[in-house]
Structure formats: structure tokens, C-alpha cells
Amino acid sequence: MGELLGLAFLSLVLAGPSPPLGADGAAAPRMEPVWVVLRATAASTGPFVRLGEVADLPNAPPRLKEFLEGLFLGLAPDPGGLREIDGGEVAARIQELGLPADLVRVKGSPRATVFVEAQAATASPGGKPPESAKARPAARPGPARAERAPREAKPAVEKGSAVTLRRAGRALIIEELARAHSAGSEGDVIEVQNLRTGKKIPARVVGPGVVTPLAGDAVREAGEKEGE
């Protein structure tokens, strides 16, 4: 149906008034052929390729030019892909309209390479594919973030805190209060002050808030306690 309407439209465009007769009664020369100049490359802006996207019609009458430019030639390639349409395909598609072969002629490039891009509508004039997008310069690194120092574990004994001074004997365990004069983690040797005797002795941290005097100091303090 569309082809029949197109043919009827073209008949009105091309028919016009009867050509004038010459002095000898002969018909005037027919109109010169309409040239379809195929481009080498072309950008398509929709799902279908139209003749006006791949070719120029420099001498076509305005109404005929408008009609032919909207002629569908087939599906457009996928974005980023290519499709080739040769002059023979274009000529065959035009002849399907029922136009005389000598009325519309195809010339120019033997074939048109059609491409589709996200912004094909902004393709450069003449159907030339736009230059490939230049690689964006790498983002300038900002000031390096200072690496966080590993969070130190909270010491088992803090300086100035009250601790349990624990002595383990053969049959019993004696615990007294002491004050830490330095901080330390488990296994560290720190100085503590026995709150009962007031003496300062070295002790080993054995747990949170718990210390035990070194061997010599434990024996010496035990002897002093017995002598009291």
C-alpha cells in the first residue's frame, strides 16, 4: 500500500504539465536524470537507514528530493557496529518504486559504510564518522590519605591504676593491692608499689589488672611478711 501511494506521489511530482512542443511539432527534450550521489561513509540516527543519510540528491526537484530522502534502505547496524550498502542495493530499492531506470541514477562511492553511535546526530558534515573520543586524562590524584596507624591495644595495666598483686604458693594464693607505676601489656615487667608495705617491686603483668612479683621479690617479700 505504501509503495502504491509513493508511486502515485511520484507520478504527480514528475508528471507536471505536458512538455511544450517544438516548432516542428516534436516534443521538447525530457528532464535530465536525477542523480543520487552515494557517500563513502554515513551516520544513521535511527533504527532504519534512510536514503537521505547515505546519499545526496543535488539536482532533484524539492518534492521528489523530500520523498526519496525518506526512503528506507534497511536496518541500521547496532551502536558501534558497521553496515555496508552498495550502489546496486540503492538502485534496486529506488526501482521498486516503479520509477524508470533512466530517471534516477546512482553514482558516487561504490558503497556507503554506515555506522551508529550514541551521538550520531552530531556527526561531522558530509557523513564522515566523528573522531574517536580521546581518552580522558587520568584523574589527578588528590593528596594521599595518611594511613591510619594501627590502633594500639589497650594495655592490661594502666599507669596509676590499682592492680592485684598475686603470689602463688604451694598450697595457697595470696593477693594484695598494689598501684602500678607504669603501664604494661600481658607479659611485660612493670614497677608496682605494694599498698600494704609501701615497697616498690618489679612485677610481671599476667592479665588485666593482675600482676605477680618476680621470683626473687616474691620470696623476699614473703620472708619480710613472716618476720612482721
MARTILO-727322 format. One line per field, with one value per residue (C-alpha): chain; x, y, z. Coordinates in nm, 4 decimals. Example, Ala and Ser with C-alpha at 12.3 -4.5 7.8 and 13.67 -1.06 7.14 Angstrom:
<recs>
cadena = (A|A)
px = (1.2300|1.3670)
py = (-0.4500|-0.1060)
pz = (0.7800|0.7140)
</recs>
This chain:
<recs>
cadena = (A|A|A|A|A|A|A|A|A|A|A|A|A|A|A|A|A|A|A|A|A|A|A|A|A|A|A|A|A|A|A|A|A|A|A|A|A|A|A|A|A|A|A|A|A|A|A|A|A|A|A|A|A|A|A|A|A|A|A|A|A|A|A|A|A|A|A|A|A|A|A|A|A|A|A|A|A|A|A|A|A|A|A|A|A|A|A|A|A|A|A|A|A|A|A|A|A|A|A|A|A|A|A|A|A|A|A|A|A|A|A|A|A|A|A|A|A|A|A|A|A|A|A|A|A|A|A|A|A|A|A|A|A|A|A|A|A|A|A|A|A|A|A|A|A|A|A|A|A|A|A|A|A|A|A|A|A|A|A|A|A|A|A|A|A|A|A|A|A|A|A|A|A|A|A|A|A|A|A|A|A|A|A|A|A|A|A|A|A|A|A|A|A|A|A|A|A|A|A|A|A|A|A|A|A|A|A|A|A|A|A|A|A|A|A|A|A|A|A|A|A|A|A|A|A|A|A|A)
px = (0.0000|0.2809|0.4615|0.1457|0.0981|0.4618|0.4282|0.1177|0.3015|0.5979|0.3692|0.2249|0.5739|0.7208|0.4245|0.3585|0.2193|0.2637|0.6017|0.5832|0.6087|0.8888|0.8479|0.8448|0.5814|0.8307|0.8194|1.0761|1.3657|1.2865|1.4148|1.7699|1.8220|1.8056|2.1440|2.1757|2.5344|2.6320|2.8689|3.1604|3.0622|2.7395|2.5880|2.2414|2.0346|1.7574|1.6773|1.6481|1.8844|1.7264|1.8480|1.8999|2.1527|2.3783|2.3414|2.2982|2.0420|2.1881|1.9518|1.6274|1.3089|1.2198|0.9177|1.0939|1.4047|1.1992|1.0317|1.3493|1.5459|1.2923|1.3234|1.4103|1.7128|1.7106|1.8010|2.0757|2.3724|2.3982|2.5659|2.9388|2.8854|2.9054|2.6921|2.7783|2.5167|2.6336|2.5098|2.3305|2.1115|2.0216|1.9334|1.7218|1.5362|1.4569|1.3384|1.0974|0.9058|0.8250|1.0403|1.2045|1.5636|1.6938|1.5107|1.7013|2.0649|2.3103|2.6727|2.9435|3.1047|3.0549|2.9273|2.8455|2.9713|2.7008|2.7691|2.5614|2.6904|2.5288|2.5591|2.5324|2.3209|2.6288|2.8359|3.0548|2.9204|2.9447|2.8668|3.2216|3.2375|3.3322|3.6790|3.7096|3.6658|4.0002|4.0965|4.0262|4.3341|4.3744|4.2296|4.4955|4.5475|4.4465|4.6540|4.7385|4.5411|4.7527|4.7356|4.5938|4.8387|4.7256|4.5246|4.7274|4.5709|4.4688|4.7334|4.6347|4.7583|4.7474|4.9826|4.8492|4.5782|4.5149|4.6198|4.6043|4.9461|4.9140|5.1547|5.1053|5.2418|5.2367|4.9097|4.7571|4.7386|4.7936|4.6546|4.7235|4.6513|4.9229|4.9498|5.1088|5.3814|5.3916|5.1630|5.2147|5.0606|5.0426|5.3950|5.5565|5.7514|5.6435|5.7054|5.4294|5.4017|5.2614|4.9992|5.0414|5.4196|5.4751|5.7615|5.8163|5.8948|5.9108|5.6195|5.5066|5.1644|4.9702|4.6278|4.4053|4.4732|4.6722|5.0463|5.2751|5.6079|5.9244|6.0578|6.3273|6.0991|5.8198|6.0463|6.1922|5.8523|5.7167|6.0065|5.9526|5.5839|5.6610|5.9020|5.6402)
py = (0.0000|0.2399|0.1698|0.2407|0.5711|0.6544|0.5752|0.7922|1.0735|1.0477|1.0458|1.3802|1.5206|1.4046|1.4362|1.8109|1.9872|1.8338|1.9228|2.2001|2.1121|2.2434|2.4444|2.1263|1.9697|1.7434|1.7068|1.9014|1.7052|1.5113|1.6263|1.5264|1.2285|1.2808|1.1923|1.0007|1.0548|0.7849|0.8848|0.6697|0.6865|0.7903|0.8119|0.6752|0.8354|0.5790|0.2077|0.2262|0.3625|0.6231|0.7231|1.0825|0.9607|0.7850|0.9917|1.3444|1.4383|1.7600|1.8142|1.6527|1.8634|1.9644|1.7355|1.4396|1.5029|1.5068|1.1811|0.9972|1.1123|0.9336|0.6053|0.3158|0.1098|-0.1399|-0.1821|0.0277|-0.1517|-0.1871|0.1044|0.0759|-0.1623|-0.1074|-0.1913|-0.1552|-0.0527|-0.0653|0.1345|-0.1672|-0.2004|0.1676|0.1483|-0.1639|-0.0031|0.3039|0.0889|-0.0879|0.2402|0.1867|0.4713|0.4394|0.3181|0.6170|0.8726|0.8243|0.7198|0.6269|0.7378|0.8418|0.5900|0.2224|0.1591|0.3507|0.2355|0.3144|0.3474|0.4324|0.5954|0.7295|1.0811|1.0045|1.3137|1.5253|1.3543|1.5887|1.7261|1.5050|1.1880|1.1476|0.9461|1.1598|1.1191|0.8583|1.0023|1.0876|0.9109|1.1268|1.2249|1.0273|1.1993|1.3813|1.2052|1.4082|1.4316|1.0902|0.9913|0.9380|0.5765|0.5258|0.3850|0.0517|0.1075|0.0088|-0.2472|-0.1161|-0.2169|-0.4789|-0.2483|0.1307|0.3634|0.4746|0.2098|-0.0245|-0.3799|-0.7131|-0.8334|-1.2091|-1.4560|-1.8245|-2.0601|-2.4380|-2.4591|-2.1126|-1.7928|-1.4589|-1.1438|-0.7874|-0.4461|-0.2553|0.0512|0.0401|0.2994|0.2207|0.0717|-0.2684|-0.5410|-0.9039|-1.0435|-0.7025|-0.6336|-0.3125|-0.1448|-0.1620|-0.0417|-0.2749|-0.0653|-0.2678|-0.2379|0.0704|-0.1040|-0.0814|-0.4061|-0.5264|-0.7456|-0.9231|-0.8489|-1.1765|-1.0412|-0.7348|-0.5617|-0.8572|-0.8769|-1.1227|-1.0335|-1.1700|-1.4832|-1.3172|-1.0357|-1.2779|-1.4816|-1.1706|-1.0135|-1.3385|-1.3550|-0.9968|-1.0657|-1.3659|-1.1546|-0.8918)
pz = (0.0000|0.0936|-0.2327|-0.4323|-0.2533|-0.3137|-0.6811|-0.7077|-0.5304|-0.7648|-1.0637|-0.9554|-0.8947|-1.2203|-1.4482|-1.4281|-1.7319|-2.0715|-2.2218|-2.4780|-2.8429|-3.0556|-3.3736|-3.5773|-3.3550|-3.1777|-2.8001|-2.6002|-2.4519|-2.1346|-1.7941|-1.7114|-1.4778|-1.1031|-0.9553|-0.6267|-0.5131|-0.2652|0.0172|0.1305|0.4993|0.6678|1.0154|1.0869|1.3612|1.3977|1.3777|0.9970|0.7323|0.5067|0.1623|0.2745|0.5340|0.2826|-0.0344|-0.1696|-0.4352|-0.5763|-0.8723|-0.7585|-0.7562|-0.3996|-0.3597|-0.5176|-0.3064|0.0128|-0.0827|-0.1831|0.1221|0.3433|0.1521|0.3854|0.2824|0.5686|0.9323|1.0867|1.2475|1.6222|1.8034|1.7457|1.4502|1.0735|0.7729|0.4060|0.1492|-0.2107|-0.5050|-0.6519|-0.3418|-0.3593|-0.7300|-0.6762|-0.3868|-0.5988|-0.8924|-0.6550|-0.6519|-1.0196|-1.1494|-1.4918|-1.4662|-1.6613|-1.4465|-1.1196|-1.1435|-0.8680|-0.8736|-0.6286|-0.3957|-0.4874|-0.1365|0.1826|0.5199|0.7766|1.1469|1.4525|1.7650|2.0792|1.9415|1.5700|1.5184|1.5862|1.3170|1.1174|0.7874|0.4808|0.6749|0.7994|1.1204|1.4201|1.5552|1.8235|2.1629|2.3045|2.6191|2.9146|3.1097|3.4216|3.7204|3.9133|4.2381|4.5376|4.8491|4.9721|5.2722|5.5708|5.6625|5.9998|6.2419|6.3741|6.6839|6.9824|7.2073|7.5451|7.7995|8.0509|8.3266|8.3043|8.4842|8.8237|8.8316|9.1223|9.0499|9.2228|9.3366|9.3290|9.4870|9.4290|9.6885|9.7047|9.8867|9.8641|9.6657|9.8349|9.6806|9.7864|9.6494|9.4670|9.2462|8.9010|8.8435|8.4693|8.2065|8.0533|7.8424|7.9343|7.9737|8.0404|8.3589|8.5313|8.8654|9.1239|9.4828|9.7455|9.9265|10.2458|10.2797|10.0651|9.8846|9.5116|9.3364|8.9747|8.8713|8.5600|8.4083|8.3865|8.2968|8.3025|8.6355|8.7707|8.8312|9.0017|9.1610|9.0083|9.1794|9.3971|9.5103|9.5909|9.8210|9.9829|10.0456|10.1840|10.4322|10.5392|10.5912|10.8158|11.0215|11.0954)
</recs>
